[in-house]
Amino acid sequence: MSRTTGPILTAGALTWANQTILSDDSQDSLAANTVRIGVASGLLAGLFYGMEKVLPGLAIPLAYVALVTTLVVRIEGKPTPLERLLALAS
């Protein structure tokens, strides 16, 4: 396992949990979200693995930037994983 795999798969898991488990939307799209996010995370992890072999000085920090971006950037106006986790804690 490369050093970029962990952050990329964590970002995918956070995205999946945010859009399925923590979402207030109906569960009609659970299978679609699971497949879409799972495939995208797997492909991105593979891409970052290859990129790490060629440019490790760029790939590793970029993987962590992707993880932080997943935590703080809204997608389609939905709350971020960090916002939803903070709402659960309060």
Buried (B, 14 or more C-beta within 10 A) or exposed (E): EBBBBBBBBBBBBBBBBBBBEBBEEEEEEBEEBEEBBEEBBEEBBEEBBEBBEEEEEEBBEBBBEBBEEBBEEEEEEBBBBBBBBEEEEE
